Amino acid sequence: MRQGWDPRSLFILALVFFVLPSLLRGGVSRPSNEVIVASLLSAVIAVSVHEFMHAWSAYLLGDDTAYRMNRVTLNPISHFDPLGAIGFILIALGYNSVAWGKPVPVNFNRLRGDFRQRKLASLIVAGCAPLSNVVMAVITAGIYGLLLRGDRDLGFTGTFLERFIVLNMVLAAFNLIPLPPLDGYRILTGLLPSFWFPTMARLEQFGLFLPLLLIWVDGRLKLGIYAELVGPGLDLITRLVNYVFRLAL
């Protein structure tokens, strides 16, 4: 997610569309402190790595925009928007909400090569971040399986590993939705013929409002569109994670 949206407006819409209805229905069931801490720690790591991969890959492919803004780092402070971080806190507390990391700026014209090579570079920059979440989920599933040998009680460690696996899976699948400014949209743009590029680029002005509107409308009308967009990717990732987990047990 890189540009074309106002975090303040987005945060207000998230509160109105998702948090307020939960409050009007009488609140939510608050998770245990252990689950809250595990969820927040998982978000800090998963989002930091996700955004770092955008910035690092762009730098390697010729665009130093994010590098000059100190985004080629794993320091969470560099990758979290304050309002987006509040969204993660609300989710950890059990509310339906929307959360996001600070968008990594990528200048398409600074990427190395001709137009076709820059399209491929943009696809790589977009794809490597959700891929990093899949890799983290798979590796963590293997570690979790190994630790569970002998029917051990892992306590907080087990809770954290479970939350970390699930968050990375969902983060990867959600970001593969082909709507701006999500990574799936940029991957699609990189795969389409070049004459589609200007038309697709115009959609970026709507930013994260499009996915937010889709989730809200789909939830109210029960259309199943969101599930159809997220489901295939999430199912594939789940199968891979479960395979590694069972292999490690």
C-alpha positions as CSV (number, residue, x, y, z in Angstrom):
1,M,0.0,0.0,0.0
2,R,1.7,3.1,-1.1
3,Q,-0.4,6.2,-1.9
4,G,-3.8,7.6,-2.7
5,W,-5.6,7.5,0.7
6,D,-6.0,9.7,3.7
7,P,-5.3,7.8,6.9
8,R,-7.6,10.1,9.0
9,S,-10.6,9.6,6.8
10,L,-9.9,5.9,6.5
11,F,-9.7,5.6,10.3
12,I,-13.0,7.4,10.8
13,L,-14.7,5.2,8.2
14,A,-13.2,2.1,9.9
15,L,-14.7,3.3,13.3
16,V,-18.1,4.0,11.8
17,F,-18.3,0.9,9.6
18,F,-16.8,-1.7,11.9
19,V,-16.1,-0.7,15.5
20,L,-19.3,1.3,16.1
21,P,-21.7,-1.5,15.1
22,S,-19.9,-3.8,17.6
23,L,-20.4,-1.2,20.4
24,L,-24.0,-0.8,19.5
25,R,-24.6,-4.5,19.7
26,G,-23.2,-4.5,23.3
27,G,-19.5,-4.7,22.8
28,V,-17.3,-7.7,22.1
29,S,-15.9,-10.6,24.1
30,R,-12.5,-9.4,25.2
31,P,-9.7,-11.9,24.6
32,S,-7.3,-12.8,27.4
33,N,-4.3,-10.6,28.1
34,E,-2.1,-13.4,26.7
35,V,-3.9,-13.4,23.4
36,I,-3.9,-9.6,23.2
37,V,-0.2,-9.4,23.7
38,A,0.5,-12.2,21.3
39,S,-1.7,-10.6,18.7
40,L,0.1,-7.2,19.0
41,L,3.5,-8.7,19.0
42,S,2.6,-10.8,15.9
43,A,1.4,-7.6,14.1
44,V,4.5,-5.7,14.9
45,I,6.8,-8.4,13.4
46,A,4.6,-9.4,10.4
47,V,3.9,-5.8,9.3
48,S,7.5,-4.7,9.8
49,V,8.9,-7.5,7.7
50,H,6.1,-7.0,5.0
51,E,6.9,-3.3,4.6
52,F,10.6,-3.8,4.8
53,M,10.5,-6.3,1.9
54,H,8.7,-3.6,-0.2
55,A,11.4,-1.1,0.6
56,W,14.4,-3.4,0.3
57,S,13.3,-4.9,-3.0
58,A,12.6,-1.5,-4.5
59,Y,16.1,-0.4,-3.4
60,L,17.7,-3.4,-5.0
61,L,15.8,-2.8,-8.2
62,G,16.9,0.8,-8.6
63,D,14.4,3.0,-6.6
64,D,16.1,4.6,-3.6
65,T,12.9,6.6,-2.5
66,A,12.1,4.4,0.5
67,Y,15.8,4.0,1.3
68,R,16.2,7.8,1.6
69,M,13.2,7.8,3.9
70,N,14.8,5.2,6.2
71,R,12.3,2.5,5.3
72,V,14.9,-0.2,4.5
73,T,14.9,-1.2,8.1
74,L,13.1,-3.7,10.4
75,N,12.5,-1.0,13.0
76,P,8.7,-1.1,13.6
77,I,8.6,2.6,14.3
78,S,9.5,3.2,10.6
79,H,6.6,1.0,9.3
80,F,3.6,1.9,11.5
81,D,1.1,4.7,10.8
82,P,-0.3,5.8,14.2
83,L,-3.9,5.4,13.2
84,G,-3.3,2.1,11.4
85,A,-1.6,0.9,14.6
86,I,-4.7,1.8,16.6
87,G,-6.6,-0.5,14.2
88,F,-4.3,-3.4,15.1
89,I,-5.0,-2.7,18.8
90,L,-8.7,-2.7,18.2
91,I,-8.4,-6.0,16.4
92,A,-6.3,-7.5,19.2
93,L,-9.1,-6.4,21.7
94,G,-11.6,-8.4,19.7
95,Y,-13.2,-5.7,17.5
96,N,-13.9,-5.9,13.8
97,S,-11.7,-3.2,12.4
98,V,-9.3,-2.3,9.6
99,A,-5.5,-1.9,10.2
100,W,-2.6,-1.0,8.1
101,G,1.1,-0.3,8.1
102,K,2.7,2.9,6.8
103,P,2.7,2.8,3.0
104,V,6.1,2.3,1.3
105,P,6.7,4.9,-1.4
106,V,7.8,3.3,-4.7
107,N,8.6,5.5,-7.7
108,F,7.9,3.5,-10.8
109,N,10.1,5.8,-13.0
110,R,13.1,5.2,-10.7
111,L,13.0,1.5,-11.1
112,R,15.9,0.2,-13.3
113,G,15.4,-0.6,-17.0
114,D,12.9,0.1,-19.8
115,F,9.1,0.2,-19.3
116,R,8.7,-3.5,-19.6
117,Q,11.6,-4.2,-17.1
118,R,10.1,-1.6,-14.7
119,K,6.8,-3.4,-14.9
120,L,8.4,-6.6,-13.9
121,A,10.4,-4.9,-11.1
122,S,7.1,-3.4,-9.8
123,L,5.6,-6.8,-9.8
124,I,8.5,-8.2,-7.8
125,V,8.3,-5.3,-5.3
126,A,4.6,-6.0,-4.8
127,G,4.9,-9.8,-4.7
128,C,7.8,-10.2,-2.3
129,A,6.0,-8.7,0.7
130,P,3.0,-11.2,0.8
131,L,5.5,-13.9,-0.1
132,S,7.5,-13.0,3.0
133,N,4.3,-13.4,5.1
134,V,3.8,-16.9,3.6
135,V,7.4,-17.8,4.3
136,M,7.1,-16.6,7.9
137,A,3.9,-18.6,8.4
138,V,5.4,-21.8,7.0
139,I,8.6,-21.5,9.0
140,T,6.7,-20.8,12.2
141,A,4.4,-23.7,11.6
142,G,7.5,-26.0,11.3
143,I,8.9,-24.6,14.6
144,Y,5.5,-24.9,16.3
145,G,5.2,-28.6,15.2
146,L,8.7,-29.4,16.5
147,L,8.0,-27.7,19.8
148,L,4.8,-29.6,20.2
149,R,6.5,-33.0,20.1
150,G,6.0,-34.8,23.4
151,D,2.7,-33.0,24.1
152,R,4.4,-30.0,25.7
153,D,2.4,-27.2,27.2
154,L,4.0,-24.2,25.5
155,G,2.1,-21.5,27.4
156,F,2.5,-18.0,25.9
157,T,4.9,-19.3,23.3
158,G,2.3,-21.5,21.8
159,T,-0.3,-18.7,21.9
160,F,2.1,-16.4,20.1
161,L,3.1,-18.9,17.5
162,E,-0.5,-19.7,16.7
163,R,-1.4,-16.0,16.4
164,F,1.7,-15.3,14.3
165,I,0.9,-18.1,11.8
166,V,-2.7,-17.0,11.4
167,L,-1.9,-13.3,11.0
168,N,0.7,-13.9,8.4
169,M,-1.6,-16.2,6.5
170,V,-4.4,-13.6,6.5
171,L,-2.1,-10.7,5.8
172,A,-0.7,-12.5,2.7
173,A,-4.2,-13.6,1.4
174,F,-5.8,-10.2,2.0
175,N,-2.9,-8.3,0.2
176,L,-3.4,-10.5,-2.8
177,I,-6.8,-9.0,-3.5
178,P,-6.5,-7.3,-6.9
179,L,-7.8,-3.9,-5.7
180,P,-5.6,-0.8,-5.2
181,P,-3.6,-0.1,-3.2
182,L,-3.1,-3.8,-2.2
183,D,-0.2,-5.9,-3.6
184,G,-2.5,-8.1,-5.7
185,Y,-3.5,-5.0,-7.7
186,R,0.1,-4.2,-8.4
187,I,0.9,-7.8,-9.3
188,L,-2.1,-7.8,-11.7
189,T,-0.9,-4.5,-13.2
190,G,2.5,-6.0,-13.8
191,L,1.0,-9.0,-15.6
192,L,-1.5,-7.2,-17.8
193,P,-0.4,-5.8,-21.2
194,S,1.2,-2.4,-21.1
195,F,-1.7,-0.6,-22.7
196,W,-3.7,-1.3,-19.5
197,F,-1.2,0.5,-17.3
198,P,-2.6,4.1,-17.5
199,T,-6.1,2.8,-17.0
200,M,-5.2,0.8,-14.0
201,A,-3.1,3.6,-12.5
202,R,-6.2,5.9,-12.3
203,L,-7.8,3.5,-9.8
204,E,-5.0,4.3,-7.3
205,Q,-6.7,7.6,-6.3
206,F,-9.3,5.6,-4.4
207,G,-6.6,3.9,-2.3
208,L,-7.7,1.6,0.6
209,F,-11.3,2.9,0.4
210,L,-12.1,0.3,-2.3
211,P,-11.2,-2.7,-0.2
212,L,-12.9,-1.1,2.8
213,L,-16.1,-0.5,0.9
214,L,-16.0,-4.0,-0.6
215,I,-15.7,-5.6,2.9
216,W,-18.5,-3.5,4.3
217,V,-20.9,-3.9,1.5
218,D,-20.2,-7.6,1.1
219,G,-20.8,-8.1,4.8
220,R,-24.1,-6.3,4.8
221,L,-25.5,-7.8,1.6
222,K,-23.9,-11.3,2.1
223,L,-22.7,-11.4,-1.5
224,G,-19.7,-13.6,-0.8
225,I,-17.4,-11.5,-3.0
226,Y,-14.8,-11.0,-0.3
227,A,-14.7,-14.7,0.5
228,E,-14.2,-15.5,-3.2
229,L,-11.3,-13.1,-3.5
230,V,-9.5,-14.1,-0.3
231,G,-10.5,-17.7,-0.2
232,P,-8.4,-19.3,-2.9
233,G,-5.2,-17.7,-1.7
234,L,-5.9,-18.4,2.0
235,D,-6.8,-22.0,1.2
236,L,-3.6,-22.6,-0.7
237,I,-1.5,-21.0,2.1
238,T,-3.4,-23.0,4.7
239,R,-2.7,-26.3,2.9
240,L,1.0,-25.5,2.8
241,V,1.2,-24.4,6.4
242,N,-0.7,-27.5,7.6
243,Y,1.6,-29.8,5.5
244,V,4.7,-28.3,7.1
245,F,3.2,-28.4,10.5
246,R,2.2,-32.1,10.3
247,L,5.6,-32.9,8.8
248,A,7.3,-31.3,11.8
249,L,5.2,-33.1,14.4
